[in-house]
Amino acid sequence: MKRRIISFIALLFAGLALFSCSKEGTDLDKFYFSYGVVVGDNPDYKIKLDNGMTLIIDINRVPNFDVKDGQRVLADYTPINNLPEGTPTLLPVTETRVILNYLYDILSKDYLNATDIDTDEKRDSIGYDYINVNDAWIGSKFLNIHFEFYMNNPNLRHMVNLVYDEIRSDEDDIYFTFKHNAKNDMPVYRAFGRVSFDIEDLLNEIDPGKSVNIHLSWDAYYAGNRSHTITYRK
């Protein structure tokens, strides 16, 4: 009998331990990765995702991660699903309370105009080195690119840029070239990167309801000139 009582107590504590790992029914095994922009500064900031949803951070597991307003990030988060009592569930949800598991800083840059790169020095600075594009898409006001390149020196930072061909582009087609400057680094080890280019001014010129083809080209390793077209609907 004593052994049964001890077993029951052990099970009871195990149940309490499992319960203590959840927050109001939150499934901590469910986590999501989404691109967004920081709104505010440490420690009281929010994250506005590219889909328009704003993450309200109930639990911050990376409180020492230094952020600033407007910073581009990739957020790893777990939603806390409970809605306030009386909230109509049919209304569109624009905010959600979350556990912030981690943040990844995303390089964000402005694009360059092709007509401004008008000297050999500027063209050399932009670079002629190969690069591979693994994925590209429009999110919010950004053209996001996942890319890979080859490197050798871990202390040497390569440079990437997006060049807009304003002469070739028109109201139906927008042309970009993704450029890489390896800074004379040797192509030994494969590496990966993420970058978001702010193209808000170009997207604002598109009329509501209109579709535009956004063409992205680059010089790939072993494959020569490659391109990818994104159909964007305003």
N, C-alpha and C positions, 0 to 999 in steps of 0.2 A: 504493500500500500504506500509506504514511504517513497519508494522509487517512482510510483505513478504520480504522486504529488509533485515531486521534483521535476518530472518530465512535463507536467502541466505548467508549472511555473516557468520552465525554460521556454515552452511554446508561447506563453503569455508575453514574456519579455521580447521574444523574437517578433511577435506581432506588433508590439509597441515600437520596436526599432524600425520595422518596415513602415509603420504609420508615420513615424517622425521624419522619414525621408521624403514624404510627400507634402505638398502644400495645398490644402483644400481640394483634394482630389486630382491634383496635377500629376500627369504621367511624365516623370522625369526622363523616361527613355525616349520621349518624343522631342526632337530638336530640329531646328531649321536653320538654313543659311540664306541670308538675303542681303543684297546691296542696299545701302542707304547713306544718309547724310546726318551728321551729328547736329542737334539743335540745342544750343546752350553750352555750358562749360561744366567741368568737374566741380562738385560731385553731382549736381542736379541737372542732368541733361537727358534728352530724349533722342530717339533715332527715327527719322522719317524715311521709310523704305521707298524704293522706286515705284511700288504699286500704289502709293498714297497712304498706306497704313503707317500710323505712328506708334512706336513701341514705348510704352510707359514702363520704366524699369523698377519693379518691386524688389528684386534681389539682384545685386550686382556682384558677380563672382570675380570680377577683375577691377576692383575699386582703385587700384594703383595705375591702371592704364590711362595714360595722359591723353586727353582729347581736347579739341577746341571746336568752337562753333563753325559749322560749314565743312568739317573734315569728312572726307569720303572714307567709308568703312564697309567691311563685310561683317555682318553680325551673326553670331551663333547664339540662338535663343530658344527658350522653351516657353510656350504660351501658358498662362494661368487662365483657365477657360471660364471661370465663374464670372457672370455678368452681374452688375448691381441689381438688387431686388426691384422688380417692376420695370426693368428695361425691356422695351418691345424688341423681340428678337428678329422681326422682319425689317427693321430699319438697317440701312447700310452701316457697317462697323468701320469707323475711321481710326479707332485707337484700340490697343489691346495691351493688357498688363502681362509682363513677361519676367522670366528669370534670364538675365544676361549671362551666358556661359563664357563667351569670349568675344573679342573684337580683333579684326585684322585690318591694319592700315592699308588703304588702297591709294597708290599713286594717282593723282589727278592733275591734269594739265589742260591748257588751252591749245587749240589747234593753230597751225601756221598757214598763212596764205602763200600759195606757190609763187605769186608775183613778187613777194617780198624776199624770196630766196634768189637774189639776182646777181650774186657774185660767186666766184669759185670758193672763196673762203667760207661763205655761208653754206654752200652746198656740201663742202667737206665736213663742216660742223654737224650737219644733219646726218650725214653718213650714207654709205653705200653697202653696208654689210647685210648678209642674209639674216632672215628671221622667219619663224613659222608662226602662223596664226592658227590656234586650235579652236577658238570660238569668238564670235563677235555678235553683239546685239545692242539695241537701243533700250536704255532704262532711264526713265525720267528724262532729264536733259542731257544725258551722257551717252556717248558711244563707248561701250565697254569692250575690251579686248583681252582675251587670255592668250598668251604667247609663250613660245619656247625659243631658246637660243643656246649657243655653246660658249663656254667660258673656261678660263684657267685660273686667273688671279682673283681670289675671293674679296680682295680689298679694292678692286677696280670696278667702279660702277659704270655699267653700260648706259647708253642714252637711247630712248625711243621718242619718236615724234609722229604727229599726224599732220599731213600736208593736204590742205584743201585746194583743189583746182577750180578756182572761181571763174576761169575763162571757159572751161569745158562744161561746167555745171549749168543747169537751167532749172526751170520750175518743175520738171518731171524727173530729173536725175541729178544726184549730188555725187561728186567723185572725190575720194580720199586716197592717199597713199600712206601706208604705214612704214616708217623709216627707222633704221637701227644703226647706231654708231658704236662699234665694239671697242673703241679706244685702243686699237691695235692689240687687243687681248687674243690669246691663242684659243681656237675652238677645240677644247679637249673634253670638257664635261658638259652634259646637258643640264640646263637650268630652266626654270619656269617663272613667269611673271604675270602680273595683272595691272591694267591701267585703265583709267576712265578719262575720256576727253570731253570737256564741256562744249557742246555744240548747240546750246540753247538759242543763240541768236539765229542760227540757220533753221532750226525747227520752228521758231516763232514766225518765220516768213511763209510757212506752209498754211494754206487755207484750211479751215475746219472741214472735215469730211474728205479731204483729198489724200491720195496715196502717192508717195514719192519713192523712187528706187535709190537707195544709198549704196554706192559701189565702193568697196574697199579692196585695194590691191597691195601686194607686197612681193619682195624677192625672197623666195623660199630656198632653204638648203636642198640641194639635189633635185629641185623641181622647177627652178626658174620662176618666172613671173606667175603669180597666182592671184585669184580674185574671188570675192564673195559679195553677193548682193543681198541687202536687207530691204524688204518692202515695209516702209513705215507709213501708217495711216494716222492722220492727225485726229 
